[in-house]
């Protein structure tokens, strides 16, 4: 959604529509909430999944001289305690941002919603443990005439099942959306 909204006319040629499932529209707010929700467990798991490949030097970029500072930080391992810590010290530097906060603000899609001129569906779950429903920019989404907002009571983060019995996924709804465009 960010890429489409950032285009000068709000659309990308040949793109029929967009579906976003469990999107954290404000990545900084999501990162802070993850750090302070569920005893920080989701934040710790995600930070470990991000940092371990860097520590093990799994990426080709780490074999070049330009990444000596990043490799040093990886070896120290101080960023492992949170996703924001990792992004402050590693990802933001690699991508040319001063901090994780600047990175998050740049990759957040919330400010681009009014500019999107391509049909898009947002599927949001009230029980999403990552992209909190209360952080969703509902008013801005509903103001955009190209938006179809689906608000589900159950679905978790990206699972989107119809209820506690996990009877079926929402994929049928999303596919119908594209057929009708």
Secondary structure, 3 states (H helix, E strand, C coil): CHHHHHCCCCCCCCCCCEEEECCCCCHHHHHHHHHHCHHHHHHHHHHHHHHHHHHCCCCHHHHCHHHHHHHHHHHHCHHHHCHHHHHHHHHHHHCCCCCHHHHHHHHCCHHHHHHCCCCEEEEEECCCCCCCHHHCCHHHHHHCCCEEEEEECCCCCCCCECCCCCCCECHHHHHHHHHCC
